[in-house]
Amino acid sequence: MNEPRVGLVLAGLCLAVMTASAHAVAQPAPGGNPFRGRQVFDQKGCIRCHSVWGHGGSLGPDMAVAVAGKTWDELVGGFWNHTPRMIDELKARGYPWPTLDPEEMADTLSYLHYLRIFDEPGSPARGADAYSRLQCGSCHTLGGRGREAGLPLDRFGVYPTPAALAQAMWNAGPRMQQEQLRRGGLVVRFTGREMADLQAYIRSEGRRTGRDVGLQAPPDPDRGALVYRSKQCGVCHETDRGGAPEIFRLALSRTVPETTGQLWNHSYAMSTTMAERGVQFPRFAGSELSDLVAYLYFRGYVGQQGDAKRGAAVFSGKGCAGCHMAGGTAPDLALVLKQTDRAGLASAMWNHAPSMHRMMSAQGIVWPKFESGEMRDLGAYLQETVKTPGTVIAPEKAAQPR
């Protein structure tokens, strides 16, 4: 078990719980509170079979790894695909099936997704290599060594995460990058987890009074949404203008240190393009950059709207229509969605799974599994039938590439 990593995660979650209690932070759609979700994960016994970064059971996959880079719909689909094995394993061990109401389902999924915001601490040894490769000492001092062309880096040593360092680098980016070019070098670029490793090296080598840790408020995606709008990020990143990358999926598939490194890598081209257009380069204050990254992360989690026609093909092809229509032997899924939301639908599917598994096993029917994008499309189909009851949606004849 990696105790330092687990301790950092639990400490971060405890700090976030206290902060959320004091400030009543709302969660973005599709809902869910990750701090309540951690309690649900423990109370429902999930930790007996699943670990979180090596802490917990070993029967099932480590959830911090299994959920990486997945949207809400992909998480729900992944749960569903593994349900038969979970049902059989729990039954063999005499454990009851853990039912989840809609709020508990949303909280649990939110918690599993939120795990990726907390990354393992960086490596001071790898950070030393990054510090040398990036030639940080040619402009900055650290521990009394280096040149004083830029501000000393020691002040960032109080923080366990690279959030403050990344924000300061972003704000000074255009000036730093022009200086790098003036000296005949290339604009430095981060790879992998170098931002976290660099922070670990600064923390180990920097001069500071005492060894106190500077705790920062947990990133708030709601505040991040305000930052996204106020900085007008969507002008380029949600249109074809300027060829800006699709940052929501990028953030979803990376840890926070990796995302901040990618933002730095993107900043030079971004500042050049903005200067050509006469647009002011955005600067961040307080926790704005961390909040923005949290918003990007959670918006990617919400995912894109599915396709109702492909969803109709899923509903028919998986055999759902045989039972889950009005007058069928199983609940009408469209009616379930009409009475609740997609967290309620996911909850109903989860709670209904054991009886469905018994029935399908008795009849020799293969458990339907969802491929990438199919759960999202199924949801779009059911939502369309709710909006326009009685409307027949023709399924697509062939699956579209994703």
N, C-alpha and C positions, 0 to 999 in steps of 0.2 A: 504494500500500500504506500502511496506517495503522500506522507503526512503533511509536508509543507504545502503541497498543492491543495489538498483537501482543506487544510486550515485556512488558507487564503480565501478559498471559495466560501466557506462557511462564515468567515469573518466579514467578507464583503456582503453576503446575504443578510447577516445580522445587522450590519450598519444600514443597509438599504431598507430593511424592515422598520428600523427605528425612524429613519428619515421619512419613509412613506407614511408612517403613523402620525408624524408631526405635521406633515404638509399635505396629506390626502391627495397623492398623485393619481390621476386617472390613467387608465391604460387605453391605448389606441385600439380600434377595431382590428381583429374580431373579438377582442376582449380577453379577459383573463388576468389574474394577478399572480406573477411568478413567485411571490413570497408566500402567498397562501398555497400555491401549487407545490412548493417544497414540503409543506406540512401534509398535504394530501398524499404525496408520493411516499412519505414515511408511514402515515396512518393506514393507508390501504395495503401496506405490506409489499409495495413494489421493490423496496430496497432489499428484500429477502432474496430476490432472484437477480435483480439488476444492480450494477454498481454505477456510481457517478465518479468518473476519474479514478477508478480502482477502489473506491470505498463502497462496500456493500457486497451483494451476492455475486456469484460467478456463473449461475445457470444460464442466464440470458446475457445479451450483449451489454457492454458499457454504454449507458444512455448518452453520455457526453460525446461519444464517438458516433453512435448510431444515428443521432438526430442532426448531425452537422450538415449545414447547407440546405435543409429541407423547409419547404413552405408548410403552412397550416394543413393544406389538403394532402400534401405528401406524407406528413406525419400521421394523419388520420388513415390514409391508405396503407401505410406501413404497419400501423397497429392492427388493422383489419387482416392483412395478409398473414401475420404471425399469430392470430387469435387461436386457431385450432391447436397448435402446439402448446400455447399457454394454457388453454383449457385442460388439455390432457395432463400436462405437468402438474398443474395445481390440484387436479383431482387425485393424481397418484400420490401426492404428498398430504392430502387431506385438508388443503387450504380452500376456503370459500372463494367464489368468484367475486372480485372487488367491483361492485357497481359504482358508477359515477353519475351524479346528476349533472345537468348542463353547466352549472357554475364550476363544479369540480373538474369537469372535462376541460373547460376553457383554462382554468387555473393550472392544471397539470401540463397541458400542451405549452402554455406560456412559460412555465418554469423550465421545461425541457429545452425550449428554444433559447431562453435567457441564459442558460448555462454557457453558451458560447461567448457571451459578453465577458465572462471571467476566464482569462487565459492563464496557463501556467506561468510562473515567474520566468523571466529571461535568464540567460546564462552570462555571468560576468566574464567568463573566459571567451565565449563567442563575442560578447560585447566589446572586449579589448581588440579582437580582430576587426570588428566592424568599425571601431573608432579609428584604427589605423588605416583601413582601406578607404574610409570616407574622408580621411585627412582632417578630422575635426580639430586636431591640435594645431593645425596651421593657422587657425583664426581664434580659437577659444582656449582658455585655460581650464584645467581640471586638476584639483589637488596641488595647485601651485606650479603645474607644468603646462607649457604651451605658449602661444602668442596671445596678446591682448587686443587683437584687432576687433574681436567681437566680445560679447558679454561672457563672463565666467559661467561655466555649466554647473558648478557646485550647488547652486541654489535648487536644482532639480533633484538632488540626491535625497531629499526628504520624502519624495513620493514613491510608492511601490509600483505605480503604473506609469506608462509613458504619456498619459493624456496631456499634462501640462507642458511637457517637452514638445510634443507634436504640435500643440497650438502655438507655442512660441516660434517654432520653426516655420509653421505656415504663415504667420503674420510677418515674419522677417524674410520669407521666401524670395520675393523678387530681388531684394537687395543682396541676399546671400548668393543667389544664383548668378547675378550679374558680376559679383566679385569673383566667383569661381571661374567664370568665362574670361574675365579681365586678366586673370593670372595664367591663362592659357590652358586651363583644365576643362574637364567636362562637368556638367551638372550631376551631382551625386544622386544615385538612385538606390532605394532600399530593395532588398530581396527577402522573401520569407518572413521570419520573425525578428529581423535585425532591429526593428524599433524597440521591441521588448528587451532584447539582449543589450542594446546600447543603454537603455534605462538602467538595467541591472549593473552594468559597468560603472555608470555615473554614480549610482547609489553606493557602490563598494569603494570607489576611489575618491569621491568628492569630499571636500572639507566642510564640515557642519558641526554646529554645537550640539552635543548630545546625540542620541540615536532615536529620537522621537520620529514617529511616522506621520506624515501629513495626509490625513484622511480627507478625501473629497466626497461630495455628495454623489450618490449613484446617478448614472446618466438617465435623463428623463426624455423619453421619446415624444411626449406632448410638447415640451419646450422645444425639442428638436424640430418639430413640425413648424413652429413659429419661426425658428432660425432659417429653415429651408425656404420659407416664403419670403421672409424679410431680406434675405441675401439673393433672392431671385434665382436660386439654383435651377429651378425647373425651366427657365427660359432656354437653357441649352441642353439640359439633361432629360427633358421630356419632349423634345422636338428633334427634328432632323438638322436643325441649325448648328453649324460648326462641327458636326461629327462627334459630339461629346459622348462619352461612354454611358451605358445603362448602369447607373451606380447602385441601384437597389439589389439586383441579383449579385453584383460584385461584392457588396457588403455581406450579403446573406451567406456566401460561401467562404468567408474569411473570418478570422478572429479580429478583435478590435485593434491590436497592434499591427496586424497585417493590413487592415483597412486604412489606418492612419499612415502607414508607409506608402500605400498605393496613392493616397490623396497627395502626399508630398511629391511622389513621382509624376503625378498629373499636373501639379501646380505650375511648373515652368511653362508648359504648352498653354495652360489656361491663362496665366498672367499675360503671356505674349498676345494671345488672341484677344483678350479683353482690352489690352492697351491699343491694339489696332482698331478696335471698335469704339474707343473712347469711353469704355465702361470701367468704373472703379473696381479694383481688386478687393474682394471681401476680406474683412478682418474679424477676428473672433475675440470675445471678452468673456471673463468668468468661466462658466462650464459650457459655453456655446458649442465648441467643437465636439465635446463628448456627447452632448445632447443631440447634435446633428447626426453623429454616427449611430446613436441608438435609434433615432427615427429611421434612418436608412435601413438599418438592420430589421426593425419591426415591420417596415413597409414591405420589404422583400418577403418577410414571413407571411404577410397577408396574401401575397401572390396575385396573379393576374386573373381576370375574369375568364371562366371556362366557355366552351362552345356548346350550346344547347343541342345542336344537331349531332355532334360527336357524342354528347351525353346520352342522347336517345339511343344511339347505337350501343353504348355501354350498357344501358338499362336493359336492352333487349338481348344483347350478346352474352351477358353474364347470367341470364336467366332470372333477373330480378322481377321482370314483368309477370312471370308465372305465378307469383305469390303476392307481390307487393303492389297490387292495383286495387282500386275500389271494388269491394266484394270478394277479394281474394282471401286466402287463409292466413295471411300475415298482414301486419300494419301497412296501410297506404303511406308510403314514404313522403309523397307530396303533401298529404294531410298533416303528417308529423311536422314537416317544415313550415306549413302554414300556421301551426299553433306555436312554433318556437323559432329558433334561429339555427344556424349551422352547428353551433355548439350543442344544441338540443338534438339535432339529427345525429351527430357523432356519438352523443351520449346514448341515444336510443339504439343505435347500431351495436355499440359496445355491450350494453346491458342485455340485448336480445341475442347476442352471439351464442351463449351456451345452449339455449333451446334450439336455435337454428342448427348448430353443430350436431346435436343429437338427432334431429330430424333428417338432416342430409346424410349423416353416417348410416342411419337405419335404411335409407332408400338408395344408398350407394351413389349419391350425387357428389361430384367433386366441388370442393370449396372454391368459390370464385375469388380470384386475386386481381388486384388493380395494378396496372402498369403506370408508368410516368404520365401524369396529366389526366388520367381517367377519372380519378375522384373529383378533380376540379370540374371536369366536363359534366359528370353526373350531377354535381351540385347545381350547375347552370341549367341543366335540363329540368331538374325538380323545381327550381326557382321559377322557371318559365311557365311550368304547368300550374304553379300557385298563382302567378299573376294573371294568367288567362286560362281559367278552368275550361276543360272541354276541347282545347286546342290540340290538334294532332301535329307533332313535330316529326317530320320525316327524318329517319336516321341517315347519316352519311353511309354510303355504300362501302367506302374504304377508309381505313384509318389514315389520318394525315401525319406526315412526319413532324416531330416535335424538336 
